[in-house]
Amino acid sequence: MGTLVGHVAPGYAFLALGLWHLFSHIKLHAQQPSSYMSSPWFPTSKFRYLELFLIMLGSSISVAMELFIGPKKHQPLDTDGTIPSNHLHNFEHASISMTFFVYAAFAVLFDKIGPKAQYGLTQFLGALAFGQQLFLFHLHSADHKGIEGQYHLLLQIVIVVSLATTLMGIGLPRSFMVSFVRSASIVFEGVWFIVMGYALWTPSWIPKGCFLNLEEGHRVARCRSEEALHRAKSLVNIQFSWLLIGIMIFVMSFYLFLVKFYGDKVEYSTLTKEADLLDEDKDGLESQKSNKVGDKRSFMDIGRSFVPIDMER
């Protein structure tokens, strides 16, 4: 991170993951509304662990970029083996990626072994990954007092939602809303990373009165006055608000579309089966009633046939 690519690349990764989870949860709930059960990850038809392997691959690439490819010496340590101050943020970003790698690796392992606490442990590891992300972004070594700090402050709000809903999912595995909100927050996190990358490292997108300044080997957005900084932070807040509205509209429209596409078919087939069962039950009841009435009539007819004989006697 700390560059345009460093924010945009993980942003697209979070966006893809969030959209995949949003699609999968809505589809599962639309097809099985009464027996819905949340899942920390979703297998694909051709390759079961594709999602988890992509998380591990993306995390490995992120660690390599932060510690070995990005630094000029292709290693993050100083000549005496210590971590220099300008590479502290590289280790922080790499630690976040390592945590997501551990989550995905254990998710595969749990699925192969199949322990009884598989679902809860997988959710717990996912919560730890979001918790690690929140912890390191909140106590970031980089200077986040300017525009970049405002972007990261609002990012932490989204991460808190992801963390809270992941923890809630441990005790509420059948709650569709918990999974829905978590998926939407991951989508929002991905979009915010992408916007952050372009807004902070594209010169034409820097707010008026601010500029890009080269500091410790990477460019940082700085403002020339307190007034310009206040205006820039306000623009970031407005940007966040508009994106929130846009993502709200998108996820609700996405939900309605998928429910219409998947839910109607299941509902139609279910109603058809129920109607057939009701027809069969009605036919059965009518036949039973007719048999009972027939029995009564036959009994009465027999009784009537015996009445004259008794009278004659």
Buried (B, 14 or more C-beta within 10 A) or exposed (E): BBBBEBBBBBBBBBBBBBBBBBBBBBBBBBBEBEEBEBBBBBBEEEEBBBBBBBBBEBBEBBBEBBBBEBBEEEEBBEEEEEEBEBBBBBBBBBBBBBBBBBBBBBBBEBBEEEEEEBBBBBBBBBBBBBBBBBBBBBEBBBEBEBBBBBBBBBBBBBBBBBBBBBBBBBEBBEBBEBBBBBBBBBBBBBBBBBBBBBBBBEEEEBBEBBBBEEEEEBBBBBBEEEEBBEBBBEBBEEBBEEBBEEBEEBBEEBBEEBBEEBBEEEBEEEEEEEEEEEEEEEEEEEEEEEEEEEEEEEEEEEEEEEEEEEEEE
